[in-house]
């Protein structure tokens, strides 16, 4: 068995590589694609990359699409196919994946905004490998990790973040005109460990940076409601901009509170985003195709 795909999300693929089988990432597929970004994650040994023109089908290949345009590309091949739905909608919509693509929703928070078009689907919560440095929160700053923030304001809510954090000490990591990505995985892990509090404004609970912050033991202030973390004990939820700012100020001024909430959050996150469970469920799906 070998998985054939085109990389659209290096951190997610880093977790998927934990299944331990060969993964072939096609380059310059005429849809959404990217090379492995070694600055984001170290490249796993079971992943290899080749130009799409060099791909030769092998018996047992399973094809994985991750965007609608990739569905159109991979449907030309014969063999089992999977579609990974990463995106949460603002409302509820009928899903578009055809029946010959088994659909994997990356979390319940994503699935609840879709009505599947067939009964070949399951939810596999994104698993996060526990590779983080111990949280110390020594830097009195509000951290957010987001790429292309302004142009995705509708879902990442940069405008809200800017209003709430006005005149507060902040640190932004990501591909934006006003920030830059971490230079490597070690630097990003150090930033998670040393920043005082993580501020999450994106509408998705399946956001990898949010889950990494929780697993790292950071306290998180968020706009999200109805999530499986207990407010004031495992996470800090603000119902409006005033509450969000109050909670950020509270964490900036109280490191011991941050350590306690972060410890509780990490314990819950390691259960909910367990990498072994993620791997086990993916293997079940692949073996059943």
C-alpha positions in Angstrom: 0.0 0.0 0.0 1.2 3.5 -0.9 -0.6 6.8 -0.6 -0.4 9.2 -3.5 -1.3 12.8 -2.9 -0.2 16.4 -3.4 0.8 18.4 -0.3 -1.4 21.3 0.6 -0.8 21.3 4.4 2.7 20.4 5.7 1.7 20.2 9.4 -1.3 17.9 8.7 0.8 15.7 6.4 3.5 15.5 9.2 0.8 13.8 11.4 -0.5 11.6 8.5 3.0 10.3 7.9 2.8 8.7 11.4 0.8 5.9 9.8 4.2 4.5 8.7 3.4 3.5 5.1 5.0 5.0 2.0 3.6 8.4 0.9 4.3 9.9 -2.5 3.7 13.6 -2.9 3.3 14.7 -6.5 4.9 18.1 -7.4 3.3 20.5 -9.9 0.0 18.8 -10.0 -2.1 21.3 -12.0 -4.2 22.1 -8.9 -3.2 23.1 -5.4 0.2 21.8 -4.4 3.4 22.7 -2.5 6.8 21.2 -1.7 7.4 19.8 1.7 8.4 22.8 3.9 11.3 21.7 6.1 11.1 25.0 8.0 7.6 24.0 9.2 8.3 20.3 10.1 11.2 17.9 9.6 10.6 15.7 6.6 9.6 12.1 7.6 11.5 9.3 6.1 8.4 7.6 4.6 7.6 10.6 2.4 9.1 11.2 -1.0 8.4 13.8 -3.7 8.5 13.5 -7.5 7.3 15.6 -10.4 3.8 14.5 -11.5 5.1 13.6 -15.0 7.4 11.0 -13.4 4.6 9.2 -11.5 4.1 5.6 -12.4 1.1 3.9 -10.9 1.8 0.9 -8.7 -0.7 -1.8 -7.7 -2.2 -0.9 -4.3 -1.9 2.9 -4.6 -4.5 4.9 -2.7 -5.1 8.5 -4.0 -5.8 11.3 -1.6 -7.3 14.6 -2.6 -7.5 17.6 -0.3 -9.2 20.4 -2.4 -12.1 20.3 -4.9 -9.7 20.9 -7.8 -7.6 17.9 -6.7 -10.8 15.7 -6.9 -10.9 16.6 -10.6 -7.3 15.7 -11.0 -7.2 12.4 -9.1 -10.5 11.0 -10.4 -8.7 10.1 -13.7 -6.8 7.3 -11.9 -8.3 3.9 -11.1 -7.9 2.8 -7.6 -9.3 3.6 -4.1 -9.6 7.3 -3.4 -10.0 9.5 -0.3 -11.0 13.1 0.1 -9.9 15.0 3.2 -12.2 17.9 4.1 -10.2 20.5 6.1 -12.6 23.4 5.9 -15.4 24.5 8.2 -18.3 26.5 6.6 -20.0 29.6 8.0 -23.3 27.8 7.6 -24.4 24.3 6.6 -23.9 23.1 3.1 -24.2 19.8 1.1 -20.9 18.2 0.6 -19.6 17.8 -2.9 -17.2 14.8 -2.8 -18.4 12.1 -5.3 -19.2 8.6 -4.0 -16.0 7.0 -5.3 -14.0 9.3 -2.8 -14.3 8.2 0.8 -14.5 11.4 2.8 -12.6 12.1 6.0 -13.6 15.2 7.9 -10.7 16.5 10.0 -12.9 17.0 13.1 -16.5 17.1 14.4 -16.3 20.9 14.3 -15.8 20.7 10.5 -18.3 17.9 10.0 -21.2 19.7 11.6 -21.2 22.3 8.9 -21.5 19.7 6.1 -24.3 17.3 5.0 -22.4 14.4 3.4 -23.5 13.5 -0.2 -23.1 9.8 0.5 -22.6 7.4 3.4 -18.9 6.7 2.8 -17.4 9.1 5.3 -16.0 9.3 8.8 -14.5 11.9 11.2 -10.9 11.6 12.3 -9.8 14.3 14.7 -6.4 15.7 13.8 -3.8 14.1 15.9 -0.8 16.2 17.3 2.5 14.4 18.1 3.6 15.3 21.6 7.0 16.9 20.7 6.8 20.2 22.5 9.1 22.0 24.9 7.8 22.6 28.5 5.8 25.7 28.8 7.3 28.5 30.9 5.5 31.7 29.6 8.5 33.9 30.4 7.7 36.3 27.6 4.8 38.6 28.5 3.2 38.6 25.1 0.1 37.5 23.2 0.9 34.9 20.6 -1.0 34.1 17.4 0.2 31.8 14.6 -1.6 32.5 11.3 -0.7 32.5 7.6 -2.3 35.0 5.1 -4.3 36.6 7.9 -5.6 39.8 6.3 -6.8 38.1 3.1 -8.7 35.5 5.1 -10.3 37.9 7.5 -13.7 36.3 7.0 -12.5 33.1 8.8 -9.4 34.1 10.7 -10.8 37.4 11.9 -7.7 39.6 11.7 -9.9 42.7 12.2 -11.2 41.4 15.5 -7.7 40.4 16.7 -6.4 43.9 15.9 -9.1 45.6 17.9 -8.8 43.4 20.9 -5.0 43.5 21.1 -4.6 47.2 20.6 -1.6 48.4 22.6 -0.9 45.0 24.1 2.5 43.2 23.6 2.0 40.8 20.8 3.9 38.2 18.7 2.6 37.1 15.3 4.2 34.1 13.5 3.2 33.4 9.9 3.4 34.4 6.3 2.0 37.9 6.5 3.2 41.4 5.4 3.7 42.3 9.0 5.2 39.0 10.3 7.3 36.0 9.2 7.2 32.3 9.8 9.4 30.6 12.4 12.7 29.7 10.8 12.3 26.0 11.8 10.3 23.6 14.0 12.6 24.1 17.0 12.0 27.9 16.9 8.2 27.5 16.7 8.3 25.1 19.6 10.4 27.6 21.6 7.9 30.4 20.8 5.0 28.2 22.1 6.9 27.5 25.3 8.0 31.0 26.0 5.0 33.2 25.0 2.6 33.9 27.9 -0.8 33.3 26.2 -2.2 32.2 22.8 -5.0 34.2 21.2 -7.2 32.2 18.7 -9.7 34.2 16.6 -10.1 31.8 13.7 -13.6 30.2 13.4 -12.2 26.7 13.2 -11.5 24.4 16.2 -9.4 22.1 14.0 -6.8 24.8 13.3 -3.4 23.1 13.7 -1.8 26.1 15.5 -4.6 26.1 18.1 -4.2 22.4 18.8 -0.4 22.7 19.0 -0.8 25.5 21.5 -3.1 23.4 23.7 -0.8 20.4 23.5 2.2 22.5 24.3 0.6 23.5 27.6 -0.1 27.2 26.7 -3.2 28.9 28.1 -5.5 29.8 25.2 -8.0 32.7 24.9 -10.5 32.1 22.2 -13.8 33.3 20.6 -14.9 29.7 20.0 -18.1 28.5 21.8 -19.3 24.9 22.4 -15.8 23.3 22.4 -14.8 20.3 24.5 -12.6 22.3 26.9 -14.0 23.6 30.2 -14.1 27.4 30.3 -12.0 29.1 33.0 -10.3 25.8 33.9 -8.9 24.4 30.6 -9.4 27.4 28.3 -10.6 31.0 28.4 -13.6 31.8 26.2 -14.7 35.4 25.5 -18.2 36.1 24.3 -17.3 39.6 23.1 -14.4 41.9 22.5 -14.5 43.3 26.0 -14.3 39.9 27.6 -11.5 38.7 25.3 -9.4 41.7 26.2 -10.0 41.2 29.9 -8.9 37.6 29.7 -5.8 38.5 27.7 -4.9 41.2 30.4 -5.6 38.6 33.1 -3.2 36.1 31.7 -0.5 38.6 30.9 -0.5 39.6 34.6 -0.8 36.2 36.2 1.8 33.6 35.1 0.7 31.1 37.8 -2.9 31.2 36.4 -1.4 30.6 32.9 0.5 27.6 34.1 -2.5 26.0 35.8 -4.9 26.5 32.8 -2.2 25.4 30.4 -1.5 22.2 32.4 -5.2 21.4 32.4 -5.5 22.2 28.7 -2.5 20.0 27.8 -4.0 17.0 29.7 -7.3 17.3 27.8 -5.6 18.0 24.5 -3.4 14.9 24.7 -6.6 12.8 25.0 -8.7 14.6 22.3 -5.9 15.0 19.8 -4.1 11.7 20.5 -1.7 10.8 17.7 -2.1 7.1 18.2 -5.9 7.3 17.9 -5.4 9.4 14.8 -3.1 6.8 13.2 -5.3 3.9 14.2 -8.4 5.4 12.7 -6.6 6.3 9.5 -5.3 2.7 9.2 -8.9 1.4 9.6 -10.1 3.6 6.8 -7.3 2.7 4.4 -7.5 -1.1 5.1 -11.3 -1.0 4.4 -11.0 0.7 1.0 
